[in-house]
């Protein structure tokens, strides 16, 4: 059985008027970090070039959903949440 990818999305950051977020893909010992809305992988370890191309296509196809996920993250609320 093939191992599934895990996906995580950062909060939205702002720098020089640009809004962006990071998307991290992990699969076993493999890891790749991309940036949206650029939909480009910035760094990776253990993935083949063809897999990186597929991850970039995935980010383009799912950009609207990834943006919603990033916009929904409130770091302070999560930090202050009592368990």
C-alpha positions as a Markdown table, in Angstrom:
| # | Residue | x | y | z |
|---|---|---|---|---|
| 1 | Unk | 0.0 | 0.0 | 0.0 |
| 2 | Unk | 1.4 | 3.4 | -1.0 |
| 3 | Unk | 1.9 | 5.9 | 1.7 |
| 4 | Unk | -0.3 | 9.0 | 1.5 |
| 5 | Unk | 0.9 | 12.6 | 1.4 |
| 6 | Unk | 0.4 | 14.8 | 4.4 |
| 7 | Unk | -0.4 | 18.5 | 3.6 |
| 8 | Unk | -0.1 | 21.5 | 5.9 |
| 9 | Unk | -0.7 | 25.2 | 5.1 |
| 10 | Unk | 0.7 | 28.1 | 7.0 |
| 11 | Unk | -1.1 | 31.3 | 7.9 |
| 12 | Unk | -1.2 | 34.2 | 5.4 |
| 13 | Unk | 2.0 | 36.3 | 5.5 |
| 14 | Unk | 2.4 | 39.8 | 4.1 |
| 15 | Unk | 5.6 | 41.3 | 2.8 |
| 16 | Unk | 6.1 | 44.3 | 0.6 |
| 17 | Unk | 2.4 | 44.4 | -0.2 |
| 18 | Unk | 2.4 | 40.7 | -1.2 |
| 19 | Unk | 0.2 | 38.1 | 0.5 |
| 20 | Unk | 1.5 | 34.5 | 0.5 |
| 21 | Unk | 1.4 | 31.3 | 2.4 |
| 22 | Unk | 3.5 | 28.2 | 2.6 |
| 23 | Unk | 2.3 | 24.7 | 1.8 |
| 24 | Unk | 4.3 | 21.7 | 3.1 |
| 25 | Unk | 4.0 | 18.2 | 1.7 |
| 26 | Unk | 5.4 | 15.2 | 3.6 |
| 27 | Unk | 5.4 | 11.5 | 2.7 |
| 28 | Unk | 7.5 | 9.3 | 5.0 |
| 29 | Unk | 10.9 | 10.9 | 5.0 |
| 30 | Unk | 10.2 | 13.0 | 2.0 |
| 31 | Unk | 9.4 | 16.7 | 2.5 |
| 32 | Unk | 8.7 | 19.6 | 0.1 |
| 33 | Unk | 7.8 | 23.2 | 0.9 |
| 34 | Unk | 6.0 | 25.4 | -1.6 |
| 35 | Unk | 4.6 | 28.9 | -1.7 |
| 36 | Unk | 1.2 | 30.1 | -2.9 |
| 37 | Unk | -0.1 | 31.9 | -4.9 |
| 38 | Unk | 3.2 | 31.3 | -6.9 |
| 39 | Unk | 2.5 | 27.5 | -6.8 |
| 40 | Unk | 6.2 | 26.8 | -6.8 |
| 41 | Unk | 8.2 | 24.4 | -4.7 |
| 42 | Unk | 10.9 | 26.3 | -2.9 |
| 43 | Unk | 12.8 | 23.4 | -1.3 |
| 44 | Unk | 12.5 | 19.6 | -1.1 |
| 45 | Unk | 14.2 | 16.5 | 0.1 |
| 46 | Unk | 13.7 | 12.9 | -1.1 |
| 47 | Unk | 11.2 | 13.7 | -3.9 |
| 48 | Unk | 11.9 | 13.1 | -7.6 |
| 49 | Unk | 11.7 | 16.0 | -10.1 |
| 50 | Unk | 8.6 | 14.4 | -11.6 |
| 51 | Unk | 6.9 | 14.4 | -8.2 |
| 52 | Unk | 7.8 | 18.0 | -7.6 |
| 53 | Unk | 6.2 | 18.9 | -10.9 |
| 54 | Unk | 3.1 | 17.0 | -9.8 |
| 55 | Unk | 3.0 | 18.9 | -6.5 |
| 56 | Unk | 3.2 | 22.2 | -8.3 |
| 57 | Unk | 0.3 | 21.2 | -10.6 |
| 58 | Unk | -1.7 | 20.2 | -7.5 |
| 59 | Unk | -1.1 | 23.6 | -5.9 |
| 60 | Unk | -2.3 | 25.3 | -9.1 |
| 61 | Unk | -5.4 | 23.1 | -9.3 |
| 62 | Unk | -6.2 | 23.5 | -5.6 |
| 63 | Unk | -5.1 | 27.2 | -5.2 |
| 64 | Unk | -8.5 | 28.5 | -4.2 |
| 65 | Unk | -8.9 | 25.8 | -1.5 |
| 66 | Unk | -5.3 | 26.3 | -0.2 |
| 67 | Unk | -5.9 | 30.0 | 0.0 |
| 68 | Unk | -9.1 | 29.4 | 2.1 |
| 69 | Unk | -7.2 | 27.1 | 4.4 |
| 70 | Unk | -4.4 | 29.7 | 4.9 |
| 71 | Unk | -6.9 | 32.5 | 5.5 |
| 72 | Unk | -8.7 | 30.4 | 8.1 |
| 73 | Unk | -5.7 | 30.1 | 10.3 |
| 74 | Unk | -5.6 | 32.4 | 13.3 |
| 75 | Unk | -2.3 | 31.8 | 15.0 |
| 76 | Unk | -3.0 | 33.8 | 18.1 |
| 77 | Unk | -6.4 | 32.1 | 18.7 |
| 78 | Unk | -4.7 | 28.7 | 18.3 |
| 79 | Unk | -1.9 | 29.7 | 20.6 |
| 80 | Unk | -4.3 | 31.1 | 23.3 |
| 81 | Unk | -6.7 | 28.1 | 23.0 |
| 82 | Unk | -7.1 | 26.3 | 26.3 |
| 83 | Unk | -7.3 | 22.6 | 26.3 |
